[in-house]
């Protein structure tokens, strides 16, 4: 008797036809919100008390719990997970997850794709502000990209605990929001890596005034990066954050020693740096992706103090794009290698000082910043000999 298809499928003694569907673990916005609250639960479980404002090491959790308590929709959502009644009495009833997401000033719950939370539903739809032209979203960083910053954040936490850094009130963004500094916002440490803010004249009913506006590159200790507006970041820190003071001494040296990357006996060679010119020379301004790659035995901020007077800095002030402390390095070998690697894109321009003396500046290259970082990584790990820079493609490629 011939078997039907059902008979064949049901007679699978060894389970050969079983299909096991593998499901990828994707964290939802709800998961991330719950995880952030569970850290506070864990703290209470270990210490039998809430985190304190007075303790430097506990301030981040204290600030986060304070924000949850003040936000009725988030509080209502998290109440189910509140094992120790940390959130107190619920005053409002949650109606939807959208209510929770709508109060996310910093985009902590951004998933990188859905921008529906930025749609205004209760404001007039008129004029040029019908829809935002650009939305700054937080994006996840890879483990390799974040590794360097992870060490920095851990060092800052240690220094806060030891008292070499302190929390201060954040008041004036134009004075206190600066590149290279750390801040606390909504319970998270953040590092202002780059600020592209510039003075802009704004018209107001009370009178025109100049103010700083532009975008930033801001890195958060939960391995996310954002290009949020300078003023938005300042507003967020002012609303629910703190300024973190800089410590005495060399933070980078302490950072690497504590991470085990260098030892006390290692010799500090100096700093690799990447600079961007602020020259008003039209010819220089017209050159895209123009960066200076160099090496200094002095701290970079000290080295560039007299940039306006030096031909090597194009007789103009410069912005520090990035800098890296170096140990046990042959500085001349480094400079020769990196300059030879990018030789085809070296700046070729004549400059003259006020006395008419001619200078041909070196160490300036027209190269995308990401390609410079790629080359530096390859130089450090010794693999740069297998690569070259393709001027036409503007990329570092295999030979």
Buried (B, 14 or more C-beta within 10 A) or exposed (E): EEEEEEEEEEEEEEEEEEEEEEEEEEEEBBEBBBEBBBBBBEBBEEEEEBBEEEEBEBBBBBBBBBBBEEBBBBBBBBBEBBEEEBBEEBEEEBEEBEBBBBEBEBBBBBBEEEEEBBEEEEEEEEEEEEEEEEEBBBEBBEEEBBEEBBBBBBBBBBBBEEEBBBBEEBEEBBEBBBBBBBBBBBBBBBBBBBBBBEEEEEEEEEEEEEBBBBBBBBBBBBBBBBBBBBBBBBBBBBEBBBBBBBBEEEBBBBBBBBBEEBEEEEEBBBBBBBBBBBBEBEEBEEBEBBBBBBBBEEBBEEBBEEBBEBBBBBBBBBBBBBBBBBBEBEBEEBBEBBBEBBEBBBBEBEBEEEEEEEBEBBBBBBBBBEBBBBBBEBBBEEEBEEBBBEEEEBBBEEE
